[in-house]
Every structure is written in structure tokens, then in C-alpha cells.
Amino acid sequence: MKNTYYILVSLYLFFCLFVTFFSVNFLNDLKSFTNKSHSMNPSINEGSVIIVKRSEVYQPGDIISYYGKIDGKETIITHRIMRIGGNVYLTKGDANQAYDDKIILPRLVIGRVIFIIPYIGYILSFAKNGLGLWLSVLLPAFVIIIIELIKVFDELSRKKFIHKK
């Protein structure tokens, strides 16, 4: 029973570190995002976490993340560079039939996709929202604290009982 508790606490701490790692950009030139669209299927499935790295040069065929607008809302888009024209990029989602209607300026590019972790983004997105944060981080932490406090009070009561005899 004691080993199970320590295993569960270790898994919980690993989960917290995992969520933190993908939520905070520790290195300036590496960033992580959750893909929320089907536009890059089958290369990048919806719910995958992508790691992007800033580069000085991008080539046709590179998958890049960049700032763009969808339905008038600022968002991060991840698409493949199809052509380079002078100092701009023409992109397209792998699942899309047509090229994107707007050209991408270099200043809008966040970086090139260097690593893809399939479907982990669903877990991270859940852990970042209100209910998910409560259920996956705060509630288990509260339970661990309560269990540890019970252990401390139990140990203190045993020591008092031993000293009275």
C-alpha cells in the first residue's frame, strides 16, 4: 500500500512537470503549441503537440507555425511552405485543397516544426482549462496534502502515547 502511494505521488508529480514543461517556454527559440485543426492531417493530427524552433532560413516543404487570423481572430497557424516568393511564404495545410489566401511575412513566423507528439495536446488542453486544472492538478495536490497531514498527526499522537507510558 505504501509503495502504491509513492508511485501515485510520483506519477502525479511527473504529470505536473509535463504540463508545466509544455505550458511554459523555457528556451527562447523553442516553443510548443497544441494543434487544434485538421488542416495538417495526416502529417499533424488534431490534438498533437508540436515543438517549433526559430530559424533564419525556411525552405519549401518546411512546416511552420506563424501568427495569422482565422475569422478575424488572431491565432497561431501551422501549415507547410509551398513556395517562397522573394521575402514571403505561400503556405497550405496538407489536408486543404487550395493554398492559403494570405502570404506570410517572415516577421509573422514563429518557427519550423521540429517535433510532433501525437494526441498529448488533448490532455494538456484539458489540464489548462478551469475544470481540468482543478481535477488534474489542484484536487490531487489537496488530497496528497491531507494524507500527509493525517500521517503527521498520527505520528505525533503515537509519540505522545509512547511518552505517557
C-alpha positions in Angstrom: 0.0 0.0 0.0 2.8 2.4 0.9 4.6 1.7 -2.5 1.4 2.3 -4.4 1.0 5.7 -2.7 4.6 6.7 -3.6 4.1 5.5 -7.2 0.9 7.6 -7.5 2.5 10.6 -6.0 5.5 10.2 -8.4 3.1 9.9 -11.4 1.2 13.0 -10.2 4.4 15.0 -9.9 5.6 13.8 -13.3 2.2 14.9 -14.8 2.5 18.3 -13.2 6.1 18.7 -14.6 4.9 17.5 -18.0 2.0 20.1 -18.1 4.4 22.8 -16.9 7.0 21.9 -19.4 4.6 22.3 -22.3 2.9 25.3 -20.9 6.0 27.5 -20.3 8.5 28.2 -23.0 11.8 27.6 -21.1 14.1 28.2 -24.0 13.7 31.4 -26.1 14.0 29.6 -29.5 11.8 26.6 -28.7 8.0 26.9 -28.3 5.3 24.3 -28.0 1.7 24.5 -29.3 -1.3 22.2 -29.4 -2.6 21.7 -32.9 -6.4 22.5 -32.9 -7.2 21.9 -36.5 -7.5 19.1 -39.1 -5.8 21.2 -41.8 -2.4 19.4 -41.4 -3.8 15.8 -41.4 -2.2 13.3 -41.8 1.2 14.9 -41.0 -0.1 16.5 -37.8 -3.3 15.3 -36.2 -5.6 17.5 -34.3 -4.6 17.4 -30.6 -1.0 16.8 -31.2 1.7 18.9 -29.5 4.2 20.5 -31.9 7.6 21.8 -30.9 8.8 24.6 -33.1 12.2 26.2 -33.3 13.1 29.6 -34.7 15.3 29.5 -37.8 16.9 32.1 -40.0 16.0 30.3 -43.3 12.9 28.3 -44.2 12.5 26.2 -47.3 9.5 24.9 -49.3 8.3 21.7 -47.6 9.0 23.1 -44.1 6.1 23.1 -41.7 6.0 26.4 -39.9 3.9 28.0 -37.2 3.0 31.6 -37.7 0.7 34.3 -36.5 -2.4 34.7 -38.6 -6.1 35.4 -38.5 -9.0 33.0 -38.7 -12.5 34.5 -38.8 -10.9 37.9 -37.8 -9.4 36.4 -34.6 -5.6 36.4 -34.0 -4.3 32.8 -33.8 -1.3 30.6 -34.4 -1.5 28.6 -37.6 0.7 25.7 -38.6 1.0 25.0 -42.3 3.5 23.8 -44.9 5.5 26.2 -47.0 4.6 25.5 -50.6 6.5 28.4 -52.3 8.8 31.2 -51.5 8.5 34.4 -53.4 11.2 37.0 -52.6 10.7 37.6 -48.9 7.3 36.0 -48.3 5.9 32.5 -48.0 2.9 30.8 -49.6 1.5 28.1 -47.3 -1.1 25.4 -47.4 -2.5 22.9 -44.9 -1.8 19.3 -46.0 -5.5 18.5 -45.8 -6.5 21.6 -47.7 -7.1 21.7 -51.5 -6.0 25.3 -52.0 -3.1 27.4 -50.9 -3.8 29.8 -48.1 -5.2 33.1 -49.3 -2.7 35.3 -47.4 1.0 35.4 -47.9 3.2 35.0 -44.8 5.7 37.7 -43.9 8.9 36.5 -42.2 8.2 38.6 -39.1 5.0 36.5 -38.5 6.8 33.2 -38.5 7.3 31.7 -35.0 9.4 28.7 -36.2 9.7 25.4 -38.0 8.1 22.3 -36.6 10.9 20.0 -35.4 9.0 17.5 -33.3 5.4 16.2 -33.1 3.8 14.4 -30.1 0.5 12.9 -31.2 -2.7 13.5 -29.2 -1.0 14.7 -26.0 -2.4 18.2 -26.7 -5.9 16.9 -25.6 -4.5 16.2 -22.1 -2.7 19.5 -21.9 -5.7 21.5 -23.1 -7.9 19.7 -20.5 -5.3 20.4 -17.7 -5.2 24.1 -18.7 -8.9 24.8 -18.5 -10.8 25.6 -15.3 -12.3 22.1 -14.5 -9.3 20.3 -15.9 -6.9 22.4 -13.7 -9.0 21.6 -10.7 -9.3 17.9 -11.4 -5.8 17.2 -12.7 -3.6 19.4 -10.5 -5.3 21.1 -7.6 -7.6 18.3 -6.3 -4.8 15.6 -6.3 -2.4 18.1 -4.6 -5.1 18.8 -2.0 -5.6 15.0 -1.4 -1.8 14.4 -1.1 -1.6 17.3 1.5 -4.5 15.9 3.5 -2.9 12.4 3.5 0.4 13.8 4.6 -1.2 15.8 7.4 -3.0 12.7 8.6 0.3 10.9 8.7 2.0 13.7 10.7 -0.8 13.9 13.2 -0.9 10.1 13.5 2.9 10.1 14.2 2.6 12.9 16.7 -0.2 11.1 18.6 1.8 7.9 18.7 4.8 9.8 20.1 2.7 11.4 22.8 1.2 8.0 23.7 4.7 6.4 23.9 6.0 9.2 26.2 3.0 8.9 28.6 3.8 5.2 29.3 
